[in-house]
Amino acid sequence: MEAIRAFAGKELNVAVVAEKAQKMMLDFDKEVRHYEVIYSDNG
């Protein structure tokens, strides 16, 4: 979450999309969700 905070700032649920990219898209999500993924290979 520290890396996300360093990139996105204080509002972690607001999507960060470059203005140039926004102009190329018809629509995009304005909010995001962050998940913690846990992987285990116990066979």
Biopython code that builds the backbone (N, CA, C, O; Angstrom):
import numpy as np
from Bio.PDB.StructureBuilder import StructureBuilder

atoms = [
    (1, "MET", "N", (0.815, -1.193, 0.000)),
    (1, "MET", "CA", (0.000, 0.000, 0.000)),
    (1, "MET", "C", (0.860, 1.259, 0.000)),
    (1, "MET", "O", (0.438, 2.300, -0.503)),
    (2, "GLU", "N", (2.055, 1.168, 0.558)),
    (2, "GLU", "CA", (2.948, 2.339, 0.545)),
    (2, "GLU", "C", (3.298, 2.738, -0.884)),
    (2, "GLU", "O", (3.323, 3.925, -1.208)),
    (3, "ALA", "N", (3.568, 1.761, -1.736)),
    (3, "ALA", "CA", (3.906, 2.046, -3.136)),
    (3, "ALA", "C", (2.722, 2.676, -3.853)),
    (3, "ALA", "O", (2.894, 3.601, -4.647)),
    (4, "ILE", "N", (1.528, 2.184, -3.579)),
    (4, "ILE", "CA", (0.324, 2.755, -4.194)),
    (4, "ILE", "C", (0.128, 4.181, -3.708)),
    (4, "ILE", "O", (-0.181, 5.075, -4.495)),
    (5, "ARG", "N", (0.308, 4.392, -2.419)),
    (5, "ARG", "CA", (0.163, 5.735, -1.841)),
    (5, "ARG", "C", (1.186, 6.706, -2.444)),
    (5, "ARG", "O", (0.867, 7.867, -2.698)),
    (6, "ALA", "N", (2.398, 6.233, -2.668)),
    (6, "ALA", "CA", (3.435, 7.079, -3.265)),
    (6, "ALA", "C", (3.064, 7.472, -4.693)),
    (6, "ALA", "O", (3.377, 8.576, -5.138)),
    (7, "PHE", "N", (2.394, 6.561, -5.410)),
    (7, "PHE", "CA", (1.992, 6.842, -6.791)),
    (7, "PHE", "C", (0.705, 7.651, -6.864)),
    (7, "PHE", "O", (0.628, 8.644, -7.588)),
    (8, "ALA", "N", (-0.307, 7.221, -6.107)),
    (8, "ALA", "CA", (-1.652, 7.773, -6.256)),
    (8, "ALA", "C", (-1.947, 8.941, -5.326)),
    (8, "ALA", "O", (-2.847, 9.736, -5.596)),
    (9, "GLY", "N", (-1.206, 9.052, -4.245)),
    (9, "GLY", "CA", (-1.485, 10.104, -3.281)),
    (9, "GLY", "C", (-2.407, 9.626, -2.181)),
    (9, "GLY", "O", (-2.548, 8.423, -1.964)),
    (10, "LYS", "N", (-3.032, 10.555, -1.489)),
    (10, "LYS", "CA", (-3.835, 10.228, -0.313)),
    (10, "LYS", "C", (-5.133, 9.490, -0.653)),
    (10, "LYS", "O", (-5.581, 8.637, 0.113)),
    (11, "GLU", "N", (-5.725, 9.811, -1.780)),
    (11, "GLU", "CA", (-7.003, 9.214, -2.174)),
    (11, "GLU", "C", (-6.756, 7.905, -2.916)),
    (11, "GLU", "O", (-6.685, 7.891, -4.145)),
    (12, "LEU", "N", (-6.625, 6.813, -2.181)),
    (12, "LEU", "CA", (-6.261, 5.531, -2.759)),
    (12, "LEU", "C", (-7.351, 4.915, -3.623)),
    (12, "LEU", "O", (-7.069, 4.024, -4.425)),
    (13, "ASN", "N", (-8.578, 5.367, -3.478)),
    (13, "ASN", "CA", (-9.663, 4.787, -4.267)),
    (13, "ASN", "C", (-9.969, 5.565, -5.545)),
    (13, "ASN", "O", (-10.872, 5.184, -6.290)),
    (14, "VAL", "N", (-9.241, 6.640, -5.812)),
    (14, "VAL", "CA", (-9.447, 7.434, -7.020)),
    (14, "VAL", "C", (-8.460, 6.962, -8.091)),
    (14, "VAL", "O", (-7.254, 6.913, -7.851)),
    (15, "ALA", "N", (-8.980, 6.615, -9.275)),
    (15, "ALA", "CA", (-8.145, 6.137, -10.370)),
    (15, "ALA", "C", (-7.198, 7.236, -10.847)),
    (15, "ALA", "O", (-7.586, 8.399, -10.961)),
    (16, "VAL", "N", (-5.960, 6.855, -11.121)),
    (16, "VAL", "CA", (-4.972, 7.776, -11.668)),
    (16, "VAL", "C", (-4.777, 7.398, -13.132)),
    (16, "VAL", "O", (-4.154, 6.383, -13.445)),
    (17, "VAL", "N", (-5.320, 8.227, -14.029)),
    (17, "VAL", "CA", (-5.242, 7.970, -15.462)),
    (17, "VAL", "C", (-4.706, 9.236, -16.116)),
    (17, "VAL", "O", (-5.273, 10.318, -15.970)),
    (18, "ALA", "N", (-3.612, 9.080, -16.835)),
    (18, "ALA", "CA", (-2.988, 10.241, -17.491)),
    (18, "ALA", "C", (-3.982, 10.921, -18.435)),
    (18, "ALA", "O", (-4.795, 10.253, -19.074)),
    (19, "GLU", "N", (-3.913, 12.239, -18.516)),
    (19, "GLU", "CA", (-4.835, 13.002, -19.356)),
    (19, "GLU", "C", (-4.792, 12.534, -20.808)),
    (19, "GLU", "O", (-5.830, 12.441, -21.462)),
    (20, "LYS", "N", (-3.602, 12.242, -21.310)),
    (20, "LYS", "CA", (-3.460, 11.770, -22.691)),
    (20, "LYS", "C", (-4.199, 10.447, -22.887)),
    (20, "LYS", "O", (-4.841, 10.239, -23.916)),
    (21, "ALA", "N", (-4.110, 9.564, -21.911)),
    (21, "ALA", "CA", (-4.814, 8.284, -21.975)),
    (21, "ALA", "C", (-6.326, 8.494, -21.889)),
    (21, "ALA", "O", (-7.083, 7.820, -22.587)),
    (22, "GLN", "N", (-6.766, 9.413, -21.050)),
    (22, "GLN", "CA", (-8.195, 9.706, -20.914)),
    (22, "GLN", "C", (-8.796, 10.145, -22.243)),
    (22, "GLN", "O", (-9.922, 9.776, -22.574)),
    (23, "LYS", "N", (-8.043, 10.931, -22.999)),
    (23, "LYS", "CA", (-8.535, 11.436, -24.284)),
    (23, "LYS", "C", (-8.708, 10.320, -25.312)),
    (23, "LYS", "O", (-9.482, 10.467, -26.258)),
    (24, "MET", "N", (-7.997, 9.210, -25.137)),
    (24, "MET", "CA", (-8.090, 8.096, -26.090)),
    (24, "MET", "C", (-9.208, 7.118, -25.727)),
    (24, "MET", "O", (-9.575, 6.274, -26.544)),
    (25, "MET", "N", (-9.747, 7.219, -24.525)),
    (25, "MET", "CA", (-10.762, 6.276, -24.058)),
    (25, "MET", "C", (-12.157, 6.874, -24.137)),
    (25, "MET", "O", (-12.346, 8.075, -23.946)),
    (26, "LEU", "N", (-13.127, 6.018, -24.421)),
    (26, "LEU", "CA", (-14.520, 6.451, -24.387)),
    (26, "LEU", "C", (-15.000, 6.602, -22.956)),
    (26, "LEU", "O", (-15.776, 7.504, -22.639)),
    (27, "ASP", "N", (-14.530, 5.707, -22.094)),
    (27, "ASP", "CA", (-14.930, 5.711, -20.698)),
    (27, "ASP", "C", (-13.896, 4.933, -19.897)),
    (27, "ASP", "O", (-13.192, 4.091, -20.454)),
    (28, "PHE", "N", (-13.796, 5.196, -18.619)),
    (28, "PHE", "CA", (-12.907, 4.436, -17.734)),
    (28, "PHE", "C", (-13.409, 4.566, -16.310)),
    (28, "PHE", "O", (-14.114, 5.518, -15.973)),
    (29, "ASP", "N", (-13.044, 3.604, -15.474)),
    (29, "ASP", "CA", (-13.462, 3.620, -14.075)),
    (29, "ASP", "C", (-12.786, 4.772, -13.350)),
    (29, "ASP", "O", (-11.578, 4.974, -13.474)),
    (30, "LYS", "N", (-13.561, 5.513, -12.605)),
    (30, "LYS", "CA", (-13.038, 6.655, -11.840)),
    (30, "LYS", "C", (-12.537, 6.225, -10.458)),
    (30, "LYS", "O", (-11.744, 6.922, -9.824)),
    (31, "GLU", "N", (-13.016, 5.067, -10.009)),
    (31, "GLU", "CA", (-12.612, 4.544, -8.712)),
    (31, "GLU", "C", (-11.963, 3.177, -8.887)),
    (31, "GLU", "O", (-12.249, 2.459, -9.845)),
    (32, "VAL", "N", (-11.103, 2.834, -7.967)),
    (32, "VAL", "CA", (-10.403, 1.553, -8.015)),
    (32, "VAL", "C", (-10.558, 0.832, -6.682)),
    (32, "VAL", "O", (-10.902, 1.435, -5.665)),
    (33, "ARG", "N", (-10.299, -0.464, -6.710)),
    (33, "ARG", "CA", (-10.242, -1.281, -5.497)),
    (33, "ARG", "C", (-8.894, -1.972, -5.471)),
    (33, "ARG", "O", (-8.375, -2.375, -6.513)),
    (34, "HIS", "N", (-8.341, -2.106, -4.313)),
    (34, "HIS", "CA", (-7.053, -2.777, -4.147)),
    (34, "HIS", "C", (-7.275, -4.066, -3.373)),
    (34, "HIS", "O", (-8.006, -4.100, -2.383)),
    (35, "TYR", "N", (-6.636, -5.119, -3.842)),
    (35, "TYR", "CA", (-6.769, -6.428, -3.211)),
    (35, "TYR", "C", (-5.396, -6.947, -2.825)),
    (35, "TYR", "O", (-4.401, -6.657, -3.490)),
    (36, "GLU", "N", (-5.352, -7.700, -1.767)),
    (36, "GLU", "CA", (-4.138, -8.395, -1.380)),
    (36, "GLU", "C", (-4.299, -9.840, -1.825)),
    (36, "GLU", "O", (-5.254, -10.511, -1.433)),
    (37, "VAL", "N", (-3.372, -10.320, -2.638)),
    (37, "VAL", "CA", (-3.436, -11.670, -3.168)),
    (37, "VAL", "C", (-2.428, -12.532, -2.413)),
    (37, "VAL", "O", (-1.250, -12.190, -2.302)),
    (38, "ILE", "N", (-2.911, -13.640, -1.907)),
    (38, "ILE", "CA", (-2.049, -14.556, -1.166)),
    (38, "ILE", "C", (-1.990, -15.853, -1.947)),
    (38, "ILE", "O", (-3.025, -16.438, -2.267)),
    (39, "TYR", "N", (-0.797, -16.300, -2.252)),
    (39, "TYR", "CA", (-0.575, -17.530, -3.013)),
    (39, "TYR", "C", (0.154, -18.537, -2.154)),
    (39, "TYR", "O", (1.118, -18.204, -1.465)),
    (40, "SER", "N", (-0.312, -19.766, -2.199)),
    (40, "SER", "CA", (0.338, -20.837, -1.473)),
    (40, "SER", "C", (0.410, -22.059, -2.379)),
    (40, "SER", "O", (-0.591, -22.442, -2.985)),
    (41, "ASP", "N", (1.566, -22.664, -2.474)),
    (41, "ASP", "CA", (1.754, -23.863, -3.277)),
    (41, "ASP", "C", (2.048, -25.038, -2.360)),
    (41, "ASP", "O", (3.158, -25.570, -2.330)),
    (42, "ASN", "N", (1.039, -25.422, -1.625)),
    (42, "ASN", "CA", (1.189, -26.513, -0.672)),
    (42, "ASN", "C", (0.904, -27.884, -1.297)),
    (42, "ASN", "O", (0.882, -28.896, -0.596)),
    (43, "GLY", "N", (0.686, -27.913, -2.609)),
    (43, "GLY", "CA", (0.464, -29.180, -3.300)),
    (43, "GLY", "C", (-0.915, -29.555, -3.220)),
    (43, "GLY", "O", (-1.303, -30.598, -3.745)),
]
sb = StructureBuilder()
sb.init_structure("model")
sb.init_model(0)
sb.init_chain("A")
sb.init_seg("    ")
for serial, (resi, resn, name, xyz) in enumerate(atoms, 1):
    if name == "N":
        sb.init_residue(resn, " ", resi, " ")
    sb.init_atom(name, np.array(xyz, "f"), 0.0, 1.0, " ", f" {name:<3s}", serial, name[0])
structure = sb.get_structure()
